């Protein structure tokens, strides 16, 4: 055991103890965060506009602060981008995380000196929890890679601007710098194909122990390694034993990953967002991710079934229940107030509070009142492939409202690595799972409003070609796994087998 891995064990133990201290006092912890946010918010333009000085309770807060999306806060953000201070949070932010919005164009999410450390601490703690649980820190002696955006930052009126993953790249701890790949030069390459080719070249001779990124793009990296060498990932990197990912449900891709890797490995799921680091997987034995209650974020929740109502139920942590699909609302030390990031979550545990991401509130199918959500299509696909050698590279689902003949249906666009022997049989399995999960969908099938779903086979590499065609080819872009319109589906028809 090296000195570095030896020292990591007691360091991990201390970190876990520190986290458990607030995790065992969740409501008290969130109340402290709430009081701090409101006190500091009083000094801002937003706080003055919304009478923060009169807020003495969460009920007061809800009366004064509406639920906002980016457009709702945009007038304030635009003033910050223009260089004004004390608008949403005290002073000026130290970064803007640039993201692309479907309706807002480019979005500039402020990151402050108070919020930035929580991104780093939470990512670090995810690794330390793994070390503490497995009592294995040997991976710290090898090379680690995160497939991420360019760390090159622009200047926006004195504030650094870039992708979140590129910003985070500036905060790699000094004791890990020698272990970090790819090189700074390679990380700065904008063209994704060129970048991944260079990453393959740099990593091939190395002792890779940790690999991280969005699954679909890491899969592309793995496939290039295998094409170049003819060897599995476990043959190339025998000490690679766990994969870190976030932003997507991994289950439908697990078979494909393990086929590429050549062995079973551990996985660590993260829930980072430009708006804040929300949760991380704290155990290999438990479902869900530990909600970060001590990271300068006060959480609110709205039942997804009520979200578009005129007066939806809006609750704090102490009122949540298991098994309910909630829209998650953030209030942060970056000055995001009543902020809807668009994600839906479900609690898997209330002691401690653990969540899983179930989808996007605007990514659903309800063309006929079926209210199909992300976690349902993901589970249905996984139900159909579990125990088989079928591997899925990527998929998305859309309604076909006006078919050339017959009843309307849900159209599943799937790119297979290993195809099913009988496509209709697989479609029937998916449809059975969908009906078992969603009574509205079942009623529409039984009532002859919809017919059973149909699978369309996308050619290999078709989803990557689609992403290139819309200018979103790269490691931080994800394909929605379902949508209520044909915007994606109509373009994907160009890439069918």
C-alpha positions as CSV (number, residue, x, y, z in Angstrom):
1,X,0.0,0.0,0.0
2,X,1.4,3.4,-1.0
3,X,1.6,6.3,1.5
4,X,-1.1,8.1,-0.5
5,X,-3.6,5.3,-0.3
6,X,-2.7,4.6,3.3
7,X,-3.4,8.2,4.3
8,X,-6.7,8.2,2.3
9,X,-8.3,5.7,4.6
10,X,-8.4,7.8,7.8
11,X,-9.1,10.9,5.7
12,X,-12.2,9.2,4.3
13,X,-13.3,8.1,7.8
14,X,-13.2,11.7,9.0
15,X,-15.1,13.0,6.0
16,X,-17.8,10.4,6.5
17,X,-18.1,11.2,10.2
18,X,-18.5,14.9,9.3
19,X,-21.2,14.3,6.7
20,X,-23.1,11.9,9.0
21,X,-23.2,14.6,11.7
22,X,-25.5,16.8,9.6
23,X,-27.2,13.9,7.8
24,X,-28.5,12.8,11.2
25,X,-30.0,16.2,11.9
26,X,-31.5,16.9,8.4
27,X,-34.3,19.3,9.3
28,X,-32.2,21.3,11.7
29,X,-29.5,21.5,9.1
30,X,-31.9,22.7,6.4
31,X,-33.3,25.3,8.8
32,X,-29.8,26.7,9.4
33,X,-29.2,26.9,5.7
34,X,-32.6,28.7,5.3
35,X,-31.9,31.3,7.9
36,X,-28.5,32.0,6.5
37,X,-29.8,32.4,2.9
38,X,-32.6,34.8,4.0
39,X,-30.3,36.8,6.2
40,X,-27.8,37.3,3.4
41,X,-30.5,37.7,0.8
42,X,-31.8,40.8,2.7
43,X,-28.8,42.7,1.4
44,X,-29.5,42.1,-2.2
45,X,-31.7,43.7,-4.8
46,X,-33.8,40.6,-5.1
47,X,-34.2,40.5,-1.3
48,X,-35.4,44.1,-1.2
49,X,-37.8,43.6,-4.1
50,X,-39.3,40.6,-2.3
51,X,-39.3,42.0,1.3
52,X,-36.9,39.5,2.7
53,X,-36.6,41.6,5.9
54,X,-40.2,40.5,6.8
55,X,-39.5,36.8,6.3
56,X,-39.6,34.9,9.7
57,X,-40.6,31.5,8.5
58,X,-40.8,29.2,5.5
59,X,-44.5,30.1,5.1
60,X,-43.5,33.8,4.9
61,X,-40.9,32.9,2.3
62,X,-43.4,31.1,0.0
63,X,-45.7,34.1,0.1
64,X,-42.9,36.4,-1.1
65,X,-40.7,34.3,-3.4
66,X,-42.4,32.7,-6.4
67,X,-41.1,29.6,-8.1
68,X,-38.9,30.7,-11.0
69,X,-37.1,29.2,-14.0
70,X,-34.3,31.0,-15.7
71,X,-36.6,33.3,-17.6
72,X,-38.2,34.3,-14.3
73,X,-34.8,35.4,-12.9
74,X,-33.4,36.6,-16.2
75,X,-33.9,40.4,-15.5
76,X,-31.7,40.0,-12.4
77,X,-29.1,37.7,-14.1
78,X,-28.8,40.2,-17.0
79,X,-27.9,42.9,-14.6
80,X,-25.3,40.7,-13.0
81,X,-23.9,39.8,-16.4
82,X,-23.7,43.6,-17.2
83,X,-21.5,44.0,-14.2
84,X,-23.8,45.1,-11.3
85,X,-23.2,43.9,-7.8
86,X,-25.5,42.7,-4.9
87,X,-28.3,41.7,-7.3
88,X,-29.1,38.1,-6.4
89,X,-26.3,37.5,-4.0
90,X,-23.8,39.7,-2.2
91,X,-21.0,41.1,-4.4
92,X,-20.4,39.6,-7.8
93,X,-20.1,35.9,-8.8
94,X,-16.7,34.5,-9.5
95,X,-18.0,32.5,-12.5
96,X,-20.8,32.1,-14.9
97,X,-21.6,28.5,-15.8
98,X,-22.8,28.7,-19.4
99,X,-25.5,26.3,-20.4
100,X,-27.8,26.1,-23.4
101,X,-31.5,26.5,-22.9
102,X,-34.2,25.2,-25.2
103,X,-36.1,28.4,-25.0
104,X,-33.7,30.9,-23.4
105,X,-30.7,30.5,-25.7
106,X,-27.5,30.7,-23.7
107,X,-28.0,30.8,-19.9
108,X,-25.5,32.2,-17.5
109,X,-25.8,30.5,-14.1
110,X,-23.9,32.5,-11.4
111,X,-21.4,30.6,-9.2
112,X,-20.1,32.5,-6.1
113,X,-17.2,32.2,-3.7
114,X,-19.7,30.6,-1.3
115,X,-21.2,28.1,-3.7
116,X,-18.1,27.0,-5.6
117,X,-16.5,25.0,-2.8
118,X,-19.6,22.9,-2.4
119,X,-19.2,21.5,-5.9
120,X,-15.6,20.4,-5.1
121,X,-16.4,19.1,-1.6
122,X,-19.3,17.0,-2.7
123,X,-17.4,15.4,-5.6
124,X,-14.5,14.6,-3.2
125,X,-16.8,13.2,-0.6
126,X,-18.3,10.8,-3.1
127,X,-14.9,9.2,-3.5
128,X,-14.2,9.3,0.2
129,X,-17.5,7.5,1.0
130,X,-16.5,4.8,-1.5
131,X,-13.1,4.4,0.1
132,X,-14.6,4.2,3.6
133,X,-17.1,1.6,2.6
134,X,-14.8,-0.6,0.6
135,X,-11.7,0.0,2.6
136,X,-9.9,0.2,-0.7
137,X,-8.0,3.3,-1.7
138,X,-5.7,1.7,-4.2
139,X,-7.2,3.6,-7.1
140,X,-5.5,6.8,-5.9
141,X,-2.2,5.4,-7.1
142,X,-3.4,5.2,-10.7
143,X,-4.6,7.6,-13.4
144,X,-8.0,9.2,-13.3
145,X,-10.0,10.7,-16.2
146,X,-13.1,12.7,-16.5
147,X,-14.4,13.3,-20.0
148,X,-15.4,16.9,-19.7
149,X,-15.7,20.3,-21.5
150,X,-12.9,22.6,-22.2
151,X,-11.3,24.4,-19.2
152,X,-10.7,27.5,-21.3
153,X,-12.7,30.3,-19.8
154,X,-13.8,33.6,-21.3
155,X,-14.2,36.9,-19.5
156,X,-17.7,38.5,-19.1
157,X,-17.4,41.9,-17.5
158,X,-14.8,40.7,-15.0
159,X,-16.4,37.3,-14.4
160,X,-15.0,34.1,-15.8
161,X,-17.3,32.2,-18.1
162,X,-17.3,28.6,-19.1
163,X,-18.9,25.2,-18.9
164,X,-19.3,23.8,-15.3
165,X,-17.0,20.8,-16.0
166,X,-14.4,23.2,-17.5
167,X,-14.6,25.4,-14.4
168,X,-14.3,22.5,-12.0
169,X,-11.1,21.4,-13.9
170,X,-9.4,24.4,-12.3
171,X,-10.0,22.9,-8.9
172,X,-8.4,19.5,-9.1
173,X,-6.6,19.0,-5.7
174,X,-2.8,19.3,-6.0
175,X,-2.3,15.8,-4.6
176,X,-4.2,14.5,-7.6
177,X,-2.7,16.6,-10.4
178,X,-0.1,14.0,-11.3
179,X,-2.9,11.4,-11.5
180,X,-5.2,13.5,-13.7
181,X,-5.8,12.8,-17.4
182,X,-6.2,13.9,-20.1
183,X,-3.5,16.6,-20.4
184,X,-4.5,20.2,-20.2
185,X,-3.8,20.6,-23.9
186,X,-6.1,17.7,-24.8
187,X,-8.8,19.0,-22.5
188,X,-8.8,22.3,-24.4
189,X,-9.6,20.6,-27.7
190,X,-13.2,21.7,-28.7
191,X,-13.8,19.2,-31.5
192,X,-15.2,16.1,-29.7
193,X,-14.0,13.4,-32.2
194,X,-10.5,14.9,-32.2
195,X,-10.5,15.2,-28.4
196,X,-11.6,11.6,-27.8
197,X,-9.0,10.3,-30.3
198,X,-6.3,12.2,-28.4
199,X,-7.7,10.9,-25.0
200,X,-7.3,7.3,-26.4
201,X,-3.7,8.0,-27.3
202,X,-2.8,9.5,-23.9
203,X,-4.6,6.9,-21.8
204,X,-3.6,3.7,-23.6
205,X,-0.2,3.3,-22.0
206,X,-1.4,4.3,-18.5
207,X,-2.7,2.5,-15.4
208,X,-6.3,3.8,-15.5
209,X,-8.1,3.3,-12.3
210,X,-11.0,5.8,-12.3
211,X,-13.0,6.8,-15.4
212,X,-15.9,9.3,-15.3
213,X,-18.3,11.1,-17.5
214,X,-21.7,10.9,-19.2
215,X,-22.2,7.2,-20.1
216,X,-23.0,7.7,-23.8
217,X,-19.7,9.7,-24.3
218,X,-17.6,7.3,-22.2
219,X,-19.0,4.5,-24.3
220,X,-17.7,6.2,-27.4
221,X,-14.3,6.4,-25.7
222,X,-14.4,2.7,-24.8
223,X,-15.4,1.7,-28.3
224,X,-12.5,3.7,-29.8
225,X,-10.1,2.0,-27.4
226,X,-11.4,-1.4,-28.4
227,X,-11.3,-0.6,-32.1
228,X,-7.7,0.5,-31.8
229,X,-6.4,-2.5,-29.8
230,X,-8.9,-5.4,-30.2
231,X,-8.9,-5.8,-26.4
232,X,-11.6,-5.3,-23.7
233,X,-11.3,-2.3,-21.3
234,X,-10.5,-4.7,-18.4
235,X,-7.6,-6.1,-20.5
236,X,-6.3,-2.6,-21.2
237,X,-6.9,-1.3,-17.7
238,X,-6.9,-4.3,-15.3
239,X,-7.0,-1.9,-12.2
240,X,-10.1,0.0,-13.4
241,X,-12.7,-1.1,-10.9
242,X,-15.3,1.7,-10.7
243,X,-17.0,4.2,-13.0
244,X,-18.4,7.7,-12.0
245,X,-21.3,9.1,-13.9
246,X,-24.1,11.6,-13.6
247,X,-27.0,13.1,-15.5
248,X,-28.7,10.0,-16.7
249,X,-30.2,6.7,-15.5
250,X,-27.4,4.1,-16.1
251,X,-29.5,0.9,-15.9
252,X,-30.4,0.7,-19.6
253,X,-26.7,1.1,-20.5
254,X,-25.3,-1.3,-17.9
255,X,-25.3,-4.4,-20.0
256,X,-23.4,-2.6,-22.8
257,X,-20.9,-1.1,-20.5
258,X,-20.1,-4.4,-18.8
259,X,-19.7,-6.1,-22.2
260,X,-17.2,-3.4,-23.3
261,X,-15.4,-3.5,-20.0
262,X,-15.3,-7.3,-19.8
263,X,-16.1,-7.6,-16.1
264,X,-18.5,-6.3,-13.4
265,X,-17.4,-3.1,-11.7
266,X,-18.7,-0.7,-9.1
267,X,-20.5,2.5,-10.0
268,X,-20.8,5.9,-8.3
269,X,-23.6,8.2,-9.3
270,X,-23.4,11.9,-8.9
271,X,-26.0,14.6,-9.2
272,X,-24.1,17.8,-10.1
273,X,-25.8,20.8,-11.8
274,X,-24.5,24.2,-12.7
275,X,-26.9,25.5,-10.1
276,X,-25.4,23.3,-7.3
277,X,-24.1,19.9,-6.4
278,X,-27.3,18.2,-5.2
279,X,-26.5,14.6,-4.3
280,X,-24.1,11.7,-4.6
281,X,-24.2,8.0,-4.1
282,X,-23.0,7.3,-0.6
283,X,-23.2,3.5,-0.6
284,X,-22.8,0.6,-2.9
285,X,-25.4,-1.3,-0.9
286,X,-28.3,1.3,-0.8
287,X,-30.4,2.8,-3.6
288,X,-30.4,6.5,-4.3
289,X,-28.0,9.4,-3.7
290,X,-27.5,11.3,-0.4
291,X,-29.1,14.7,-0.6
292,X,-26.6,17.4,0.2
293,X,-28.3,19.3,3.0
294,X,-25.3,21.2,4.2
295,X,-24.1,22.7,0.9
296,X,-25.8,26.1,0.9
297,X,-28.9,24.9,-0.8
298,X,-32.4,25.1,0.8
299,X,-34.6,22.6,-1.0
300,X,-38.3,22.8,-1.8
301,X,-40.5,20.2,-3.6
302,X,-43.6,20.3,-5.6
303,X,-45.5,17.1,-6.6
304,X,-45.0,16.6,-10.3
305,X,-48.7,15.9,-10.8
306,X,-49.5,19.4,-9.5
307,X,-46.7,21.4,-11.0
308,X,-48.7,23.0,-13.7
309,X,-51.7,23.7,-11.4
310,X,-52.5,27.3,-10.5
311,X,-51.6,26.7,-6.8
312,X,-49.5,23.6,-6.5
313,X,-48.4,22.2,-3.1
314,X,-45.0,23.5,-2.2
315,X,-43.2,21.9,0.7
316,X,-39.8,21.7,2.5
317,X,-37.8,18.6,3.2
318,X,-39.7,17.7,6.4
319,X,-43.0,17.1,4.5
320,X,-41.7,14.8,1.7
321,X,-42.8,11.2,1.3
322,X,-41.4,8.1,-0.3
323,X,-42.6,7.1,-3.7
324,X,-43.8,10.6,-4.8
325,X,-42.5,12.2,-8.0
326,X,-41.4,15.7,-7.1
327,X,-40.1,18.7,-9.0
328,X,-37.0,19.9,-7.1
329,X,-36.7,23.6,-6.3
330,X,-33.5,25.2,-5.2
331,X,-32.5,28.3,-3.1
332,X,-28.8,28.7,-3.1
333,X,-25.7,30.7,-2.0
334,X,-25.4,31.7,-5.7
335,X,-28.6,33.7,-5.4
336,X,-31.0,31.4,-7.2
337,X,-34.3,31.8,-5.4
338,X,-37.3,29.5,-5.8
339,X,-35.4,28.1,-8.8
340,X,-36.8,25.2,-10.8
341,X,-33.9,23.4,-12.6
342,X,-36.4,21.2,-14.4
343,X,-35.6,17.9,-12.8
344,X,-38.0,15.5,-11.1
345,X,-36.8,13.3,-8.2
346,X,-38.2,10.6,-5.9
347,X,-37.0,9.8,-2.4
348,X,-35.7,6.3,-1.9
349,X,-35.0,6.8,1.8
350,X,-36.0,9.3,4.5
351,X,-33.3,8.3,7.0
352,X,-31.0,9.5,5.6
353,X,-32.6,11.5,2.9
354,X,-31.7,9.8,-0.4
355,X,-33.1,10.6,-3.9
356,X,-33.0,9.3,-7.4
357,X,-33.5,11.5,-10.5
358,X,-36.7,10.4,-12.3
359,X,-36.6,12.7,-15.3
360,X,-37.3,16.2,-16.5
361,X,-40.6,18.0,-15.8
362,X,-40.8,19.1,-19.5
363,X,-39.6,15.7,-20.8
364,X,-42.8,13.6,-20.7
365,X,-45.3,12.2,-23.1
366,X,-49.0,13.1,-22.6
367,X,-50.2,13.5,-26.2
368,X,-53.3,11.5,-25.1
369,X,-53.3,12.1,-21.4
370,X,-51.0,9.2,-20.6
371,X,-48.5,11.2,-18.4
372,X,-45.6,9.0,-19.2
373,X,-42.3,10.1,-17.4
374,X,-38.7,9.3,-17.7
375,X,-38.3,6.7,-15.0
376,X,-41.1,4.7,-16.6
377,X,-39.5,4.4,-20.0
378,X,-36.2,3.6,-18.4
379,X,-37.6,0.9,-16.3
380,X,-39.6,-0.6,-19.1
381,X,-36.5,-0.8,-21.3
382,X,-34.5,-2.3,-18.5
383,X,-37.2,-4.9,-17.8
384,X,-37.1,-6.0,-21.4
385,X,-33.3,-6.5,-21.6
386,X,-32.5,-7.8,-18.2
387,X,-31.3,-11.4,-18.3
388,X,-30.6,-11.1,-22.1
389,X,-27.5,-10.3,-24.1
390,X,-29.3,-7.3,-25.7
391,X,-27.3,-4.1,-25.4
392,X,-28.6,-0.6,-26.0
393,X,-26.4,2.2,-27.0
394,X,-29.0,5.0,-26.8
395,X,-32.7,5.5,-27.1
396,X,-35.5,8.1,-27.1
397,X,-39.3,7.9,-27.2
398,X,-41.9,10.1,-28.9
399,X,-45.6,9.9,-29.7
400,X,-46.8,9.2,-33.3
401,X,-50.1,11.0,-33.3
402,X,-50.8,10.8,-37.1
403,X,-49.7,7.4,-38.4
404,X,-50.2,6.6,-42.1
405,X,-52.6,3.8,-40.9
406,X,-54.0,2.4,-37.8
407,X,-54.2,3.8,-34.3
408,X,-51.6,6.2,-32.8
409,X,-48.7,4.8,-30.8
410,X,-45.5,5.5,-28.9
411,X,-42.5,5.3,-31.2
412,X,-39.2,4.0,-29.6
413,X,-36.0,4.9,-31.4
414,X,-33.3,2.5,-30.2
415,X,-29.7,2.1,-31.2
416,X,-28.6,-1.4,-30.4
417,X,-25.2,-2.9,-29.9
418,X,-26.5,-6.4,-29.7
419,X,-30.0,-6.6,-31.3
420,X,-32.9,-8.7,-30.1
421,X,-33.6,-11.8,-32.2
422,X,-37.3,-10.8,-32.3
423,X,-38.0,-7.0,-32.3
424,X,-41.8,-7.5,-31.9
425,X,-41.2,-9.7,-28.8
426,X,-39.0,-7.0,-27.2
427,X,-41.6,-4.3,-28.0
428,X,-44.3,-6.4,-26.3
429,X,-42.1,-6.8,-23.2
430,X,-41.6,-3.0,-23.0
431,X,-45.3,-2.4,-23.6
432,X,-46.2,-4.8,-20.8
433,X,-43.9,-3.0,-18.4
434,X,-45.3,0.4,-19.4
435,X,-48.9,-0.8,-18.8
436,X,-48.0,-2.2,-15.4
437,X,-46.4,1.1,-14.4
438,X,-48.8,3.6,-15.9
439,X,-52.6,3.0,-15.5
440,X,-53.3,5.9,-17.9
441,X,-51.3,4.3,-20.6
442,X,-52.9,0.9,-19.9
443,X,-56.4,2.5,-20.2
444,X,-55.5,4.1,-23.5
445,X,-54.4,0.7,-24.9
446,X,-57.4,-1.1,-23.5
447,X,-59.7,1.6,-24.8
448,X,-58.3,1.3,-28.3
449,X,-57.1,4.9,-28.3
450,X,-53.4,3.8,-28.6
451,X,-51.9,0.7,-30.0
452,X,-48.9,-1.0,-28.6
453,X,-45.6,0.7,-29.0
454,X,-43.3,0.3,-32.1
455,X,-39.5,0.1,-32.1
456,X,-37.5,1.8,-34.8
457,X,-33.9,0.6,-35.1
458,X,-31.4,3.5,-35.4
459,X,-28.2,2.6,-37.2
460,X,-25.0,2.3,-35.2
461,X,-23.6,5.7,-34.6
462,X,-26.9,7.3,-35.6
463,X,-27.5,9.2,-32.3
464,X,-24.0,10.7,-32.6
465,X,-24.7,11.7,-36.1
466,X,-28.0,13.2,-34.9
467,X,-26.2,15.2,-32.2
468,X,-23.7,16.5,-34.8
469,X,-26.5,17.5,-37.1
470,X,-28.0,19.8,-34.4
471,X,-24.6,21.1,-33.3
472,X,-24.6,19.4,-29.9
473,X,-22.0,16.8,-30.3
474,X,-19.9,16.7,-27.1
475,X,-19.4,15.3,-23.7
476,X,-21.8,17.5,-21.8
477,X,-24.8,17.1,-24.1
478,X,-27.5,14.5,-23.5
479,X,-30.4,13.3,-25.6
480,X,-33.8,13.5,-23.8
481,X,-35.1,10.0,-23.4
482,X,-38.7,11.1,-24.1
483,X,-40.5,14.1,-25.5
484,X,-44.1,15.2,-26.1
485,X,-43.5,16.2,-29.7
486,X,-41.8,15.0,-32.9
487,X,-38.9,17.5,-33.0
488,X,-36.2,14.8,-32.3
489,X,-38.1,11.9,-33.8
490,X,-38.6,13.5,-37.2
491,X,-34.8,14.2,-37.5
492,X,-33.9,10.7,-36.3
493,X,-35.9,9.2,-39.1
494,X,-32.8,10.1,-41.3
495,X,-30.7,7.7,-39.3
496,X,-32.8,4.5,-39.2
497,X,-31.7,1.1,-40.5
